[in-house]
Amino acid sequence: MILARGSTLQIKLGNPALRPQAASTSGTLEEAERDHILRVLERCGWRIRGTNAAAEQLGVKPTTLESRIKKLGLVQRQ
């Protein structure tokens, strides 16, 4: 049961790093997929295969991820 006074429930979150990112109300599914894959790749240092690599974190086969990278036109920043 949730109890609140008034018509608005206010929740204070502690650590800002643990707060969920604001959902974008614009853009396409492909853009959201592109951004998500890019964030995971950057976090993994663009390592696609292996333990804790991007494909494993995304839950896809490395060959599938390589295909998505190519289709989305993702390139590693230097």
N, C-alpha and C positions, 0 to 999 in steps of 0.2 A: 504494500500500500504506500502511495506517495501522498504526503500531506503538504500543502502549501497555502499560504494566506494570499488571497488575491487570484487573479487570472493568469499570472505568469510564474513559472517555476524557474528560480535562479539557482544555478549550480556553480560553485567556485572550484576550479580545478587547480591543483597544486603546481607541480613542475610544468613549465611551459613546453618543455621538450616532449612531454607525454600527451599534450593536447592533440586531438585529431586535426588534420589540416582541413581548412575550409573547402567544402565541395564547390567545384566550379559549376555554375548554372549555365554556362555557354560552352561551346565546343562540341566536337564530335567524339564518338566512341573511339575512333582511330586516333585522335589527338590524345585522348586520355590514356590509351594503350601505349602510344609513343612515349609520353611523359613518364609513365610508370616503368616501362622497360629501360628507358634512359637513366632514371634514378637508380635502378637496381644495378645496371651496368657500371655506372660511376662508383657506386658503393663497393662493387667487387673488383674495381680496377680493370674493367672490361674483360675479366676472365669468364669465359663462357662455360667451359667444361671443368669437371672435378668437384670435389667436396666443397660445399658452401659457395660455389660459383653461381653465376647469374641464372643459368638454366635450372639448377636445383632449387634456388630460392623462388623462382617463378613457377616451379612445378611443371616444366616442359622439357622435352628432349632437346639436347644441344642443337641438333639439326633443325628442329622447329624454330628455336630461338634465332639461329643464323638466318633462316628464311625470313622471319619477321623483321630482323634488323635490316636486311637487304630491301624488303618491300617498303619499310617505313623510311628508308634513306638515312638511317642513323650512322654517324661517323664519329670516331673517337677524337676528342679535342686534344690538341698537342700543346 
